[in-house]
Amino acid sequence: MTGHPDLIDRAAERTDELLAEALYQQRKRAAEPEQIVENGHVYCCDCGDQIARERLEAKPNAARCGDCQQLHENEQRRLRGGK
Ligand SMILES: [Zn+2]
């Protein structure tokens, strides 16, 4: 036998780790983040601004203000390779 089986095993392990991490990060980004609620007000998890009441009426579980949600969606589209 030639080659370095240990090294190859380690490389494969490392690849699995990276893949798992990438999938985890992807799921985390795709999921709606937890709302930040203080004194009955909901605050944007990205910029910390209070989320408008109209927005919460339209989307009760919104965790971002309209601006940040738009940025987030643009980013998601870019990551998926869309334009
Ligand atoms: Zn925001």
PDB file of the backbone (N, CA, C, O) and the ligand in Angstrom, with CONECT records:
HET     ZN  A 101       1
ATOM      1  N   MET A   1       0.835  -1.211   0.000  1.00  0.00           N
ATOM      2  CA  MET A   1       0.000   0.000   0.000  1.00  0.00           C
ATOM      3  C   MET A   1       0.864   1.253   0.000  1.00  0.00           C
ATOM      4  O   MET A   1       1.826   1.360   0.760  1.00  0.00           O
ATOM      5  N   THR A   2       0.515   2.173  -0.841  1.00  0.00           N
ATOM      6  CA  THR A   2       1.206   3.457  -0.827  1.00  0.00           C
ATOM      7  C   THR A   2       0.227   4.527  -0.352  1.00  0.00           C
ATOM      8  O   THR A   2      -0.945   4.250  -0.096  1.00  0.00           O
ATOM      9  N   GLY A   3       0.720   5.717  -0.244  1.00  0.00           N
ATOM     10  CA  GLY A   3      -0.150   6.831   0.153  1.00  0.00           C
ATOM     11  C   GLY A   3      -0.165   7.019   1.660  1.00  0.00           C
ATOM     12  O   GLY A   3       0.556   6.336   2.388  1.00  0.00           O
ATOM     13  N   HIS A   4      -0.973   7.931   2.113  1.00  0.00           N
ATOM     14  CA  HIS A   4      -1.040   8.265   3.543  1.00  0.00           C
ATOM     15  C   HIS A   4      -2.493   8.197   4.004  1.00  0.00           C
ATOM     16  O   HIS A   4      -3.184   9.214   4.061  1.00  0.00           O
ATOM     17  N   PRO A   5      -2.949   6.985   4.334  1.00  0.00           N
ATOM     18  CA  PRO A   5      -4.355   6.837   4.701  1.00  0.00           C
ATOM     19  C   PRO A   5      -4.777   7.754   5.850  1.00  0.00           C
ATOM     20  O   PRO A   5      -5.891   8.276   5.847  1.00  0.00           O
ATOM     21  N   ASP A   6      -3.905   7.949   6.818  1.00  0.00           N
ATOM     22  CA  ASP A   6      -4.260   8.821   7.940  1.00  0.00           C
ATOM     23  C   ASP A   6      -4.606  10.222   7.463  1.00  0.00           C
ATOM     24  O   ASP A   6      -5.589  10.838   7.876  1.00  0.00           O
ATOM     25  N   LEU A   7      -3.740  10.691   6.569  1.00  0.00           N
ATOM     26  CA  LEU A   7      -3.908  12.052   6.062  1.00  0.00           C
ATOM     27  C   LEU A   7      -5.229  12.166   5.299  1.00  0.00           C
ATOM     28  O   LEU A   7      -5.955  13.153   5.418  1.00  0.00           O
ATOM     29  N   ILE A   8      -5.520  11.118   4.509  1.00  0.00           N
ATOM     30  CA  ILE A   8      -6.745  11.138   3.717  1.00  0.00           C
ATOM     31  C   ILE A   8      -7.972  11.095   4.628  1.00  0.00           C
ATOM     32  O   ILE A   8      -8.946  11.815   4.406  1.00  0.00           O
ATOM     33  N   ASP A   9      -7.914  10.236   5.663  1.00  0.00           N
ATOM     34  CA  ASP A   9      -9.002  10.182   6.637  1.00  0.00           C
ATOM     35  C   ASP A   9      -9.228  11.538   7.265  1.00  0.00           C
ATOM     36  O   ASP A   9     -10.359  12.006   7.393  1.00  0.00           O
ATOM     37  N   ARG A  10      -8.133  12.159   7.652  1.00  0.00           N
ATOM     38  CA  ARG A  10      -8.246  13.456   8.313  1.00  0.00           C
ATOM     39  C   ARG A  10      -8.850  14.496   7.370  1.00  0.00           C
ATOM     40  O   ARG A  10      -9.677  15.314   7.775  1.00  0.00           O
ATOM     41  N   ALA A  11      -8.425  14.449   6.109  1.00  0.00           N
ATOM     42  CA  ALA A  11      -8.938  15.398   5.122  1.00  0.00           C
ATOM     43  C   ALA A  11     -10.432  15.189   4.923  1.00  0.00           C
ATOM     44  O   ALA A  11     -11.188  16.154   4.812  1.00  0.00           O
ATOM     45  N   ALA A  12     -10.863  13.915   4.878  1.00  0.00           N
ATOM     46  CA  ALA A  12     -12.277  13.612   4.698  1.00  0.00           C
ATOM     47  C   ALA A  12     -13.081  14.098   5.894  1.00  0.00           C
ATOM     48  O   ALA A  12     -14.173  14.643   5.740  1.00  0.00           O
ATOM     49  N   GLU A  13     -12.527  13.895   7.095  1.00  0.00           N
ATOM     50  CA  GLU A  13     -13.187  14.361   8.307  1.00  0.00           C
ATOM     51  C   GLU A  13     -13.370  15.865   8.279  1.00  0.00           C
ATOM     52  O   GLU A  13     -14.432  16.393   8.611  1.00  0.00           O
ATOM     53  N   ARG A  14     -12.324  16.529   7.880  1.00  0.00           N
ATOM     54  CA  ARG A  14     -12.324  17.993   7.824  1.00  0.00           C
ATOM     55  C   ARG A  14     -13.395  18.467   6.827  1.00  0.00           C
ATOM     56  O   ARG A  14     -14.116  19.431   7.087  1.00  0.00           O
ATOM     57  N   THR A  15     -13.485  17.779   5.698  1.00  0.00           N
ATOM     58  CA  THR A  15     -14.458  18.154   4.683  1.00  0.00           C
ATOM     59  C   THR A  15     -15.880  18.000   5.233  1.00  0.00           C
ATOM     60  O   THR A  15     -16.737  18.855   5.011  1.00  0.00           O
ATOM     61  N   ASP A  16     -16.119  16.884   5.962  1.00  0.00           N
ATOM     62  CA  ASP A  16     -17.429  16.675   6.574  1.00  0.00           C
ATOM     63  C   ASP A  16     -17.764  17.802   7.533  1.00  0.00           C
ATOM     64  O   ASP A  16     -18.886  18.310   7.554  1.00  0.00           O
ATOM     65  N   GLU A  17     -16.775  18.183   8.326  1.00  0.00           N
ATOM     66  CA  GLU A  17     -16.982  19.263   9.291  1.00  0.00           C
ATOM     67  C   GLU A  17     -17.368  20.556   8.585  1.00  0.00           C
ATOM     68  O   GLU A  17     -18.312  21.240   8.981  1.00  0.00           O
ATOM     69  N   LEU A  18     -16.625  20.877   7.537  1.00  0.00           N
ATOM     70  CA  LEU A  18     -16.877  22.113   6.804  1.00  0.00           C
ATOM     71  C   LEU A  18     -18.255  22.095   6.177  1.00  0.00           C
ATOM     72  O   LEU A  18     -18.959  23.105   6.161  1.00  0.00           O
ATOM     73  N   LEU A  19     -18.636  20.933   5.658  1.00  0.00           N
ATOM     74  CA  LEU A  19     -19.933  20.791   5.017  1.00  0.00           C
ATOM     75  C   LEU A  19     -21.048  20.969   6.044  1.00  0.00           C
ATOM     76  O   LEU A  19     -22.023  21.679   5.799  1.00  0.00           O
ATOM     77  N   ALA A  20     -20.895  20.321   7.189  1.00  0.00           N
ATOM     78  CA  ALA A  20     -21.893  20.429   8.245  1.00  0.00           C
ATOM     79  C   ALA A  20     -22.020  21.878   8.697  1.00  0.00           C
ATOM     80  O   ALA A  20     -23.124  22.378   8.911  1.00  0.00           O
ATOM     81  N   GLU A  21     -20.882  22.542   8.839  1.00  0.00           N
ATOM     82  CA  GLU A  21     -20.876  23.930   9.275  1.00  0.00           C
ATOM     83  C   GLU A  21     -21.572  24.816   8.239  1.00  0.00           C
ATOM     84  O   GLU A  21     -22.352  25.701   8.591  1.00  0.00           O
ATOM     85  N   ALA A  22     -21.284  24.571   6.969  1.00  0.00           N
ATOM     86  CA  ALA A  22     -21.891  25.376   5.911  1.00  0.00           C
ATOM     87  C   ALA A  22     -23.401  25.193   5.890  1.00  0.00           C
ATOM     88  O   ALA A  22     -24.146  26.157   5.718  1.00  0.00           O
ATOM     89  N   LEU A  23     -23.851  23.962   6.065  1.00  0.00           N
ATOM     90  CA  LEU A  23     -25.293  23.682   6.073  1.00  0.00           C
ATOM     91  C   LEU A  23     -25.959  24.342   7.272  1.00  0.00           C
ATOM     92  O   LEU A  23     -27.059  24.885   7.173  1.00  0.00           O
ATOM     93  N   TYR A  24     -25.266  24.283   8.407  1.00  0.00           N
ATOM     94  CA  TYR A  24     -25.792  24.897   9.615  1.00  0.00           C
ATOM     95  C   TYR A  24     -25.944  26.401   9.423  1.00  0.00           C
ATOM     96  O   TYR A  24     -26.974  26.980   9.766  1.00  0.00           O
ATOM     97  N   GLN A  25     -24.907  27.026   8.872  1.00  0.00           N
ATOM     98  CA  GLN A  25     -24.946  28.464   8.645  1.00  0.00           C
ATOM     99  C   GLN A  25     -26.081  28.830   7.686  1.00  0.00           C
ATOM    100  O   GLN A  25     -26.763  29.840   7.862  1.00  0.00           O
ATOM    101  N   GLN A  26     -26.264  27.987   6.671  1.00  0.00           N
ATOM    102  CA  GLN A  26     -27.292  28.238   5.667  1.00  0.00           C
ATOM    103  C   GLN A  26     -28.680  28.179   6.301  1.00  0.00           C
ATOM    104  O   GLN A  26     -29.531  29.033   6.052  1.00  0.00           O
ATOM    105  N   ARG A  27     -28.890  27.144   7.132  1.00  0.00           N
ATOM    106  CA  ARG A  27     -30.190  27.002   7.806  1.00  0.00           C
ATOM    107  C   ARG A  27     -30.429  28.171   8.734  1.00  0.00           C
ATOM    108  O   ARG A  27     -31.543  28.690   8.813  1.00  0.00           O
ATOM    109  N   LYS A  28     -29.389  28.588   9.438  1.00  0.00           N
ATOM    110  CA  LYS A  28     -29.501  29.677  10.395  1.00  0.00           C
ATOM    111  C   LYS A  28     -29.911  30.960   9.678  1.00  0.00           C
ATOM    112  O   LYS A  28     -30.737  31.725  10.176  1.00  0.00           O
ATOM    113  N   ARG A  29     -29.322  31.185   8.500  1.00  0.00           N
ATOM    114  CA  ARG A  29     -29.635  32.393   7.733  1.00  0.00           C
ATOM    115  C   ARG A  29     -31.049  32.333   7.190  1.00  0.00           C
ATOM    116  O   ARG A  29     -31.741  33.349   7.121  1.00  0.00           O
ATOM    117  N   ALA A  30     -31.484  31.120   6.798  1.00  0.00           N
ATOM    118  CA  ALA A  30     -32.792  30.985   6.172  1.00  0.00           C
ATOM    119  C   ALA A  30     -33.916  31.141   7.190  1.00  0.00           C
ATOM    120  O   ALA A  30     -34.997  31.631   6.861  1.00  0.00           O
ATOM    121  N   ALA A  31     -33.659  30.724   8.423  1.00  0.00           N
ATOM    122  CA  ALA A  31     -34.706  30.766   9.446  1.00  0.00           C
ATOM    123  C   ALA A  31     -34.995  32.198   9.872  1.00  0.00           C
ATOM    124  O   ALA A  31     -34.116  33.060   9.858  1.00  0.00           O
ATOM    125  N   GLU A  32     -36.240  32.430  10.248  1.00  0.00           N
ATOM    126  CA  GLU A  32     -36.615  33.741  10.779  1.00  0.00           C
ATOM    127  C   GLU A  32     -35.961  33.891  12.155  1.00  0.00           C
ATOM    128  O   GLU A  32     -36.134  33.036  13.023  1.00  0.00           O
ATOM    129  N   PRO A  33     -35.218  34.965  12.348  1.00  0.00           N
ATOM    130  CA  PRO A  33     -34.551  35.115  13.647  1.00  0.00           C
ATOM    131  C   PRO A  33     -35.549  35.380  14.780  1.00  0.00           C
ATOM    132  O   PRO A  33     -36.702  35.745  14.548  1.00  0.00           O
ATOM    133  N   GLU A  34     -35.081  35.189  15.978  1.00  0.00           N
ATOM    134  CA  GLU A  34     -35.894  35.408  17.172  1.00  0.00           C
ATOM    135  C   GLU A  34     -36.208  36.899  17.327  1.00  0.00           C
ATOM    136  O   GLU A  34     -35.347  37.751  17.110  1.00  0.00           O
ATOM    137  N   GLN A  35     -37.445  37.196  17.702  1.00  0.00           N
ATOM    138  CA  GLN A  35     -37.814  38.598  17.911  1.00  0.00           C
ATOM    139  C   GLN A  35     -37.192  39.122  19.201  1.00  0.00           C
ATOM    140  O   GLN A  35     -37.050  38.407  20.192  1.00  0.00           O
ATOM    141  N   ILE A  36     -36.832  40.393  19.144  1.00  0.00           N
ATOM    142  CA  ILE A  36     -36.344  41.056  20.357  1.00  0.00           C
ATOM    143  C   ILE A  36     -37.505  41.899  20.889  1.00  0.00           C
ATOM    144  O   ILE A  36     -37.857  42.922  20.303  1.00  0.00           O
ATOM    145  N   VAL A  37     -38.087  41.464  21.992  1.00  0.00           N
ATOM    146  CA  VAL A  37     -39.247  42.170  22.555  1.00  0.00           C
ATOM    147  C   VAL A  37     -38.860  42.776  23.889  1.00  0.00           C
ATOM    148  O   VAL A  37     -38.340  42.100  24.777  1.00  0.00           O
ATOM    149  N   GLU A  38     -39.132  44.089  24.010  1.00  0.00           N
ATOM    150  CA  GLU A  38     -38.860  44.771  25.275  1.00  0.00           C
ATOM    151  C   GLU A  38     -39.990  45.732  25.570  1.00  0.00           C
ATOM    152  O   GLU A  38     -40.349  46.556  24.728  1.00  0.00           O
ATOM    153  N   ASN A  39     -40.549  45.630  26.754  1.00  0.00           N
ATOM    154  CA  ASN A  39     -41.644  46.512  27.181  1.00  0.00           C
ATOM    155  C   ASN A  39     -42.769  46.574  26.155  1.00  0.00           C
ATOM    156  O   ASN A  39     -43.351  47.636  25.932  1.00  0.00           O
ATOM    157  N   GLY A  40     -43.075  45.443  25.532  1.00  0.00           N
ATOM    158  CA  GLY A  40     -44.177  45.410  24.583  1.00  0.00           C
ATOM    159  C   GLY A  40     -43.830  45.923  23.199  1.00  0.00           C
ATOM    160  O   GLY A  40     -44.669  45.899  22.299  1.00  0.00           O
ATOM    161  N   HIS A  41     -42.589  46.392  23.019  1.00  0.00           N
ATOM    162  CA  HIS A  41     -42.163  46.826  21.695  1.00  0.00           C
ATOM    163  C   HIS A  41     -41.262  45.758  21.095  1.00  0.00           C
ATOM    164  O   HIS A  41     -40.557  45.043  21.807  1.00  0.00           O
ATOM    165  N   VAL A  42     -41.301  45.663  19.756  1.00  0.00           N
ATOM    166  CA  VAL A  42     -40.445  44.699  19.077  1.00  0.00           C
ATOM    167  C   VAL A  42     -39.343  45.469  18.357  1.00  0.00           C
ATOM    168  O   VAL A  42     -39.608  46.446  17.657  1.00  0.00           O
ATOM    169  N   TYR A  43     -38.112  45.018  18.538  1.00  0.00           N
ATOM    170  CA  TYR A  43     -36.975  45.709  17.947  1.00  0.00           C
ATOM    171  C   TYR A  43     -36.313  44.858  16.878  1.00  0.00           C
ATOM    172  O   TYR A  43     -36.243  43.634  16.986  1.00  0.00           O
ATOM    173  N   CYS A  44     -35.829  45.532  15.846  1.00  0.00           N
ATOM    174  CA  CYS A  44     -35.157  44.864  14.741  1.00  0.00           C
ATOM    175  C   CYS A  44     -33.893  44.157  15.246  1.00  0.00           C
ATOM    176  O   CYS A  44     -33.086  44.741  15.969  1.00  0.00           O
ATOM    177  N   CYS A  45     -33.742  42.892  14.851  1.00  0.00           N
ATOM    178  CA  CYS A  45     -32.585  42.125  15.338  1.00  0.00           C
ATOM    179  C   CYS A  45     -31.312  42.544  14.618  1.00  0.00           C
ATOM    180  O   CYS A  45     -30.213  42.195  15.050  1.00  0.00           O
ATOM    181  N   ASP A  46     -31.448  43.289  13.526  1.00  0.00           N
ATOM    182  CA  ASP A  46     -30.261  43.707  12.777  1.00  0.00           C
ATOM    183  C   ASP A  46     -29.796  45.092  13.188  1.00  0.00           C
ATOM    184  O   ASP A  46     -28.624  45.276  13.518  1.00  0.00           O
ATOM    185  N   CYS A  47     -30.704  46.082  13.174  1.00  0.00           N
ATOM    186  CA  CYS A  47     -30.275  47.463  13.423  1.00  0.00           C
ATOM    187  C   CYS A  47     -30.743  47.990  14.772  1.00  0.00           C
ATOM    188  O   CYS A  47     -30.286  49.044  15.214  1.00  0.00           O
ATOM    189  N   GLY A  48     -31.656  47.265  15.438  1.00  0.00           N
ATOM    190  CA  GLY A  48     -32.086  47.681  16.767  1.00  0.00           C
ATOM    191  C   GLY A  48     -33.194  48.719  16.783  1.00  0.00           C
ATOM    192  O   GLY A  48     -33.636  49.141  17.852  1.00  0.00           O
ATOM    193  N   ASP A  49     -33.647  49.135  15.603  1.00  0.00           N
ATOM    194  CA  ASP A  49     -34.766  50.080  15.536  1.00  0.00           C
ATOM    195  C   ASP A  49     -36.062  49.387  15.930  1.00  0.00           C
ATOM    196  O   ASP A  49     -36.218  48.178  15.756  1.00  0.00           O
ATOM    197  N   GLN A  50     -36.984  50.173  16.462  1.00  0.00           N
ATOM    198  CA  GLN A  50     -38.281  49.608  16.790  1.00  0.00           C
ATOM    199  C   GLN A  50     -39.009  49.264  15.489  1.00  0.00           C
ATOM    200  O   GLN A  50     -38.993  50.044  14.537  1.00  0.00           O
ATOM    201  N   ILE A  51     -39.648  48.088  15.455  1.00  0.00           N
ATOM    202  CA  ILE A  51     -40.364  47.673  14.257  1.00  0.00           C
ATOM    203  C   ILE A  51     -41.754  48.299  14.272  1.00  0.00           C
ATOM    204  O   ILE A  51     -42.460  48.256  15.279  1.00  0.00           O
ATOM    205  N   ALA A  52     -42.131  48.879  13.142  1.00  0.00           N
ATOM    206  CA  ALA A  52     -43.399  49.602  13.035  1.00  0.00           C
ATOM    207  C   ALA A  52     -44.583  48.676  13.305  1.00  0.00           C
ATOM    208  O   ALA A  52     -44.577  47.501  12.937  1.00  0.00           O
ATOM    209  N   ARG A  53     -45.604  49.244  13.964  1.00  0.00           N
ATOM    210  CA  ARG A  53     -46.791  48.470  14.314  1.00  0.00           C
ATOM    211  C   ARG A  53     -47.467  47.872  13.074  1.00  0.00           C
ATOM    212  O   ARG A  53     -47.935  46.734  13.094  1.00  0.00           O
ATOM    213  N   GLU A  54     -47.508  48.670  11.987  1.00  0.00           N
ATOM    214  CA  GLU A  54     -48.162  48.171  10.757  1.00  0.00           C
ATOM    215  C   GLU A  54     -47.446  46.935  10.230  1.00  0.00           C
ATOM    216  O   GLU A  54     -48.066  46.000   9.722  1.00  0.00           O
ATOM    217  N   ARG A  55     -46.128  46.959  10.364  1.00  0.00           N
ATOM    218  CA  ARG A  55     -45.349  45.814   9.888  1.00  0.00           C
ATOM    219  C   ARG A  55     -45.660  44.583  10.736  1.00  0.00           C
ATOM    220  O   ARG A  55     -45.762  43.474  10.210  1.00  0.00           O
ATOM    221  N   LEU A  56     -45.808  44.771  12.029  1.00  0.00           N
ATOM    222  CA  LEU A  56     -46.089  43.647  12.919  1.00  0.00           C
ATOM    223  C   LEU A  56     -47.510  43.119  12.713  1.00  0.00           C
ATOM    224  O   LEU A  56     -47.783  41.933  12.902  1.00  0.00           O
ATOM    225  N   GLU A  57     -48.407  44.028  12.319  1.00  0.00           N
ATOM    226  CA  GLU A  57     -49.769  43.576  12.031  1.00  0.00           C
ATOM    227  C   GLU A  57     -49.775  42.704  10.777  1.00  0.00           C
ATOM    228  O   GLU A  57     -50.501  41.714  10.691  1.00  0.00           O
ATOM    229  N   ALA A  58     -48.938  43.103   9.798  1.00  0.00           N
ATOM    230  CA  ALA A  58     -48.844  42.331   8.559  1.00  0.00           C
ATOM    231  C   ALA A  58     -48.067  41.036   8.781  1.00  0.00           C
ATOM    232  O   ALA A  58     -48.381  40.005   8.187  1.00  0.00           O
ATOM    233  N   LYS A  59     -47.060  41.099   9.632  1.00  0.00           N
ATOM    234  CA  LYS A  59     -46.189  39.938   9.853  1.00  0.00           C
ATOM    235  C   LYS A  59     -45.828  39.870  11.343  1.00  0.00           C
ATOM    236  O   LYS A  59     -44.800  40.394  11.773  1.00  0.00           O
ATOM    237  N   PRO A  60     -46.705  39.209  12.122  1.00  0.00           N
ATOM    238  CA  PRO A  60     -46.540  39.238  13.593  1.00  0.00           C
ATOM    239  C   PRO A  60     -45.211  38.682  14.084  1.00  0.00           C
ATOM    240  O   PRO A  60     -44.748  39.052  15.163  1.00  0.00           O
ATOM    241  N   ASN A  61     -44.586  37.790  13.300  1.00  0.00           N
ATOM    242  CA  ASN A  61     -43.318  37.205  13.773  1.00  0.00           C
ATOM    243  C   ASN A  61     -42.104  37.897  13.169  1.00  0.00           C
ATOM    244  O   ASN A  61     -40.991  37.374  13.242  1.00  0.00           O
ATOM    245  N   ALA A  62     -42.309  39.073  12.570  1.00  0.00           N
ATOM    246  CA  ALA A  62     -41.194  39.800  11.961  1.00  0.00           C
ATOM    247  C   ALA A  62     -40.146  40.129  13.016  1.00  0.00           C
ATOM    248  O   ALA A  62     -40.467  40.628  14.094  1.00  0.00           O
ATOM    249  N   ALA A  63     -38.893  39.843  12.689  1.00  0.00           N
ATOM    250  CA  ALA A  63     -37.810  40.129  13.624  1.00  0.00           C
ATOM    251  C   ALA A  63     -36.912  41.238  13.088  1.00  0.00           C
ATOM    252  O   ALA A  63     -35.948  41.646  13.736  1.00  0.00           O
ATOM    253  N   ARG A  64     -37.252  41.721  11.879  1.00  0.00           N
ATOM    254  CA  ARG A  64     -36.463  42.799  11.287  1.00  0.00           C
ATOM    255  C   ARG A  64     -37.393  43.930  10.866  1.00  0.00           C
ATOM    256  O   ARG A  64     -38.568  43.706  10.574  1.00  0.00           O
ATOM    257  N   CYS A  65     -36.858  45.140  10.840  1.00  0.00           N
ATOM    258  CA  CYS A  65     -37.612  46.251  10.300  1.00  0.00           C
ATOM    259  C   CYS A  65     -37.673  46.092   8.776  1.00  0.00           C
ATOM    260  O   CYS A  65     -36.953  45.273   8.205  1.00  0.00           O
ATOM    261  N   GLY A  66     -38.523  46.866   8.132  1.00  0.00           N
ATOM    262  CA  GLY A  66     -38.709  46.736   6.692  1.00  0.00           C
ATOM    263  C   GLY A  66     -37.411  46.882   5.916  1.00  0.00           C
ATOM    264  O   GLY A  66     -37.152  46.125   4.981  1.00  0.00           O
ATOM    265  N   ASP A  67     -36.594  47.856   6.304  1.00  0.00           N
ATOM    266  CA  ASP A  67     -35.337  48.101   5.588  1.00  0.00           C
ATOM    267  C   ASP A  67     -34.403  46.900   5.688  1.00  0.00           C
ATOM    268  O   ASP A  67     -33.841  46.448   4.691  1.00  0.00           O
ATOM    269  N   CYS A  68     -34.247  46.392   6.905  1.00  0.00           N
ATOM    270  CA  CYS A  68     -33.316  45.280   7.101  1.00  0.00           C
ATOM    271  C   CYS A  68     -33.843  44.014   6.434  1.00  0.00           C
ATOM    272  O   CYS A  68     -33.066  43.210   5.919  1.00  0.00           O
ATOM    273  N   GLN A  69     -35.171  43.836   6.444  1.00  0.00           N
ATOM    274  CA  GLN A  69     -35.744  42.662   5.793  1.00  0.00           C
ATOM    275  C   GLN A  69     -35.438  42.709   4.294  1.00  0.00           C
ATOM    276  O   GLN A  69     -35.109  41.695   3.677  1.00  0.00           O
ATOM    277  N   GLN A  70     -35.555  43.912   3.725  1.00  0.00           N
ATOM    278  CA  GLN A  70     -35.273  44.087   2.305  1.00  0.00           C
ATOM    279  C   GLN A  70     -33.812  43.757   2.008  1.00  0.00           C
ATOM    280  O   GLN A  70     -33.502  43.044   1.053  1.00  0.00           O
ATOM    281  N   LEU A  71     -32.925  44.289   2.845  1.00  0.00           N
ATOM    282  CA  LEU A  71     -31.496  44.003   2.681  1.00  0.00           C
ATOM    283  C   LEU A  71     -31.231  42.508   2.793  1.00  0.00           C
ATOM    284  O   LEU A  71     -30.474  41.931   2.013  1.00  0.00           O
ATOM    285  N   HIS A  72     -31.878  41.895   3.788  1.00  0.00           N
ATOM    286  CA  HIS A  72     -31.700  40.469   4.033  1.00  0.00           C
ATOM    287  C   HIS A  72     -32.152  39.665   2.817  1.00  0.00           C
ATOM    288  O   HIS A  72     -31.473  38.729   2.394  1.00  0.00           O
ATOM    289  N   GLU A  73     -33.298  40.037   2.261  1.00  0.00           N
ATOM    290  CA  GLU A  73     -33.819  39.307   1.099  1.00  0.00           C
ATOM    291  C   GLU A  73     -32.920  39.491  -0.111  1.00  0.00           C
ATOM    292  O   GLU A  73     -32.701  38.555  -0.880  1.00  0.00           O
ATOM    293  N   ASN A  74     -32.402  40.701  -0.279  1.00  0.00           N
ATOM    294  CA  ASN A  74     -31.458  40.940  -1.379  1.00  0.00           C
ATOM    295  C   ASN A  74     -30.222  40.065  -1.219  1.00  0.00           C
ATOM    296  O   ASN A  74     -29.718  39.481  -2.178  1.00  0.00           O
ATOM    297  N   GLU A  75     -29.749  39.992   0.028  1.00  0.00           N
ATOM    298  CA  GLU A  75     -28.558  39.194   0.330  1.00  0.00           C
ATOM    299  C   GLU A  75     -28.825  37.724   0.040  1.00  0.00           C
ATOM    300  O   GLU A  75     -27.989  37.037  -0.548  1.00  0.00           O
ATOM    301  N   GLN A  76     -30.000  37.244   0.458  1.00  0.00           N
ATOM    302  CA  GLN A  76     -30.364  35.842   0.223  1.00  0.00           C
ATOM    303  C   GLN A  76     -30.367  35.533  -1.265  1.00  0.00           C
ATOM    304  O   GLN A  76     -29.879  34.490  -1.702  1.00  0.00           O
ATOM    305  N   ARG A  77     -30.930  36.465  -2.040  1.00  0.00           N
ATOM    306  CA  ARG A  77     -30.996  36.277  -3.490  1.00  0.00           C
ATOM    307  C   ARG A  77     -29.593  36.215  -4.071  1.00  0.00           C
ATOM    308  O   ARG A  77     -29.295  35.393  -4.938  1.00  0.00           O
ATOM    309  N   ARG A  78     -28.725  37.117  -3.568  1.00  0.00           N
ATOM    310  CA  ARG A  78     -27.353  37.167  -4.069  1.00  0.00           C
ATOM    311  C   ARG A  78     -26.639  35.865  -3.734  1.00  0.00           C
ATOM    312  O   ARG A  78     -25.907  35.330  -4.566  1.00  0.00           O
ATOM    313  N   LEU A  79     -26.844  35.348  -2.521  1.00  0.00           N
ATOM    314  CA  LEU A  79     -26.171  34.116  -2.097  1.00  0.00           C
ATOM    315  C   LEU A  79     -26.637  32.935  -2.920  1.00  0.00           C
ATOM    316  O   LEU A  79     -25.874  32.004  -3.179  1.00  0.00           O
ATOM    317  N   ARG A  80     -27.903  32.979  -3.331  1.00  0.00           N
ATOM    318  CA  ARG A  80     -28.423  31.865  -4.139  1.00  0.00           C
ATOM    319  C   ARG A  80     -27.952  31.982  -5.583  1.00  0.00           C
ATOM    320  O   ARG A  80     -28.198  31.092  -6.397  1.00  0.00           O
ATOM    321  N   GLY A  81     -27.274  33.082  -5.898  1.00  0.00           N
ATOM    322  CA  GLY A  81     -26.730  33.248  -7.232  1.00  0.00           C
ATOM    323  C   GLY A  81     -27.685  33.932  -8.180  1.00  0.00           C
ATOM    324  O   GLY A  81     -27.412  34.033  -9.376  1.00  0.00           O
ATOM    325  N   GLY A  82     -28.820  34.409  -7.651  1.00  0.00           N
ATOM    326  CA  GLY A  82     -29.777  35.119  -8.493  1.00  0.00           C
ATOM    327  C   GLY A  82     -29.351  36.550  -8.690  1.00  0.00           C
ATOM    328  O   GLY A  82     -28.364  36.997  -8.106  1.00  0.00           O
ATOM    329  N   LYS A  83     -30.094  37.280  -9.516  1.00  0.00           N
ATOM    330  CA  LYS A  83     -29.741  38.683  -9.735  1.00  0.00           C
ATOM    331  C   LYS A  83     -30.866  39.566  -9.241  1.00  0.00           C
ATOM    332  O   LYS A  83     -30.775  40.791  -9.331  1.00  0.00           O
TER     333      LYS A  83
HETATM  334 ZN    ZN A 101     -33.505  47.058  11.000  1.00  0.00          ZN2+
END
